[in-house]
Amino acid sequence: MAYIDSMGQTLPDMDFNEALRTVLELARQNQIDELDEAFGDEGLADQAEWQSVALATVETVLEENADDLSNLFHSGAARGFPIDVVMADRGDDPTDPSSAIRIVYDMAGSVPLDVEEARVYGLEGEAIRQYQSLDVVNDLIGMHSDVIASMRGSALRH
């Protein structure tokens, strides 16, 4: 089966599990670190903790629900859900699997390689994979937030 991305390109299919793993990798690259905190405002430490908890929650969702994620219905084409559906809000609970995925998606959004720039270095395929992963996770959030919320995901939630 093929997947049609948000730019209308036909690409090899990618399941939710694979896409979420890629988005998690991208988000880790954009996490607030100690250096950012040292030179930033006081709120960065709290935001860094919020991000850390979200990353850990998504990692647990992937570990405990890989088959469930892979088996969720996928339309085969980027749906492009509105930003207010898929983007994180600072008040989101990072221990809630659905919120954690939105937080991680938001963190990952500015990290992918630029396709044109990547082409110069022979990395066009990787850049396309990164953008496809973001499209697929956009679909995951928009289509299955209710299912995700019920998944085992947070080792931190009691």
C-alpha positions as MATLAB code, in Angstrom:
seq = 'MAYIDSMGQTLPDMDFNEALRTVLELARQNQIDELDEAFGDEGLADQAEWQSVALATVETVLEENADDLSNLFHSGAARGFPIDVVMADRGDDPTDPSSAIRIVYDMAGSVPLDVEEARVYGLEGEAIRQYQSLDVVNDLIGMHSDVIASMRGSALRH';
ca = [
       0.000    0.000    0.000;
       1.213    3.525   -0.731;
       0.884    6.704    1.310;
       0.116   10.137   -0.135;
       1.834   12.827    1.922;
       0.676   16.403    2.548;
       2.572   17.562   -0.557;
       0.724   15.029   -2.744;
       3.722   12.721   -3.210;
       3.148    8.992   -3.272;
       5.484    7.275   -0.820;
       5.863    3.765    0.607;
       3.389    3.133    3.408;
       4.459    3.918    6.971;
       2.543    2.679    9.997;
       1.815    4.732   13.113;
       4.413    2.854   15.166;
       7.268    3.628   12.758;
       6.169    7.254   12.333;
       5.874    7.870   16.067;
       9.362    6.424   16.643;
      10.793    8.838   14.078;
       8.906   11.797   15.569;
      10.195   10.826   19.018;
      13.776   10.881   17.672;
      13.193   14.322   16.150;
      11.646   15.655   19.360;
      14.652   14.546   21.403;
      16.792   16.762   19.169;
      14.670   19.774   20.118;
      14.431   19.180   23.858;
      15.363   22.060   26.127;
      18.701   21.213   27.707;
      20.692   22.516   30.676;
      22.502   25.089   28.544;
      19.186   26.486   27.318;
      18.006   26.670   30.928;
      21.194   28.417   32.082;
      20.759   31.221   29.545;
      16.973   31.274   29.333;
      14.179   32.477   31.517;
      13.113   30.814   34.740;
      10.214   28.982   33.093;
      12.490   26.908   30.878;
      13.314   24.473   33.696;
       9.618   23.685   34.139;
       9.122   23.363   30.407;
      12.158   21.071   30.135;
      10.662   18.799   32.799;
       7.296   18.856   30.987;
       9.063   17.818   27.780;
      11.043   15.076   29.552;
       7.902   13.548   31.011;
       6.181   13.663   27.592;
       9.169   11.978   25.930;
       9.181    9.239   28.575;
       5.430    8.737   28.209;
       5.649    8.374   24.421;
       8.555    5.966   24.774;
       6.423    3.843   27.122;
       3.455    4.034   24.722;
       5.721    2.683   21.980;
       7.158   -0.073   24.163;
       3.808   -1.252   25.493;
       1.549   -0.677   22.495;
       3.634   -1.211   19.345;
       1.267   -3.806   17.865;
      -1.833   -1.783   18.771;
      -0.370    1.296   17.079;
       0.564   -0.665   13.970;
      -2.945   -2.116   13.729;
      -4.893    1.152   13.969;
      -6.799    2.147   10.833;
      -4.803    4.429    8.570;
      -6.350    6.229    5.608;
      -3.249    6.019    3.422;
      -3.153    9.758    2.808;
      -2.233   12.766    4.928;
      -5.409   14.221    6.364;
      -3.958   17.538    7.564;
      -5.901   17.965   10.787;
      -6.215   21.552   12.049;
      -3.471   22.890   14.260;
      -5.775   23.225   17.280;
      -6.410   19.460   17.112;
      -2.801   18.309   16.882;
      -0.641   20.905   18.610;
       0.187   20.829   22.289;
      -1.044   23.319   24.811;
       1.234   24.257   27.703;
      -1.478   23.002   30.066;
      -1.462   19.485   28.574;
      -0.679   16.678   31.005;
       2.519   15.001   29.764;
       1.607   11.775   31.562;
      -1.502   11.369   29.400;
      -0.532    9.370   26.292;
      -2.605   11.484   23.893;
      -1.271   14.763   25.298;
       2.287   13.420   25.372;
       2.117   12.547   21.682;
       0.877   16.068   20.895;
       3.728   17.557   22.958;
       6.321   15.383   21.215;
       4.780   16.147   17.798;
       5.022   19.848   18.580;
       8.657   19.488   19.684;
       9.544   17.596   16.491;
       7.890   19.998   14.068;
      10.829   22.342   13.631;
      13.553   19.706   13.479;
      13.254   17.858   10.132;
      15.856   18.368    7.476;
      15.015   20.787    4.699;
      14.405   18.609    1.624;
      16.214   20.904   -0.816;
      19.209   21.305    1.485;
      19.249   17.584    2.259;
      19.358   16.815   -1.472;
      22.769   18.541   -1.682;
      24.154   16.099    0.893;
      22.432   13.011   -0.429;
      19.938   12.976    2.444;
      16.747   13.724    0.529;
      15.268   10.309    1.381;
      15.791   10.897    5.099;
      14.213   14.354    4.926;
      11.177   12.947    3.105;
      10.891   10.156    5.709;
      10.941   12.742    8.502;
       8.177   14.832    6.920;
       6.129   11.725    6.168;
       6.464   10.723    9.826;
       5.101   14.094   10.890;
       2.176   13.696    8.453;
       1.415   10.208    9.757;
       1.569   11.294   13.424;
      -0.699   14.235   12.551;
      -3.152   11.603   11.278;
      -2.645    9.457   14.393;
      -3.525   12.360   16.677;
      -6.446   13.538   14.566;
      -7.957   10.111   13.965;
      -7.190    8.193   17.148;
      -6.728   10.528   20.142;
      -9.460    8.731   22.054;
      -7.819    5.325   21.503;
      -4.376    6.674   22.395;
      -5.677    8.202   25.625;
      -6.747    4.749   26.787;
      -3.424    3.080   25.948;
      -0.922    2.043   28.554;
       1.550    4.821   28.268;
       2.689    6.546   31.323;
       4.888    4.847   33.828;
       4.542    8.127   35.732;
       0.743    8.196   36.002;
      -0.729    6.490   39.044;
];
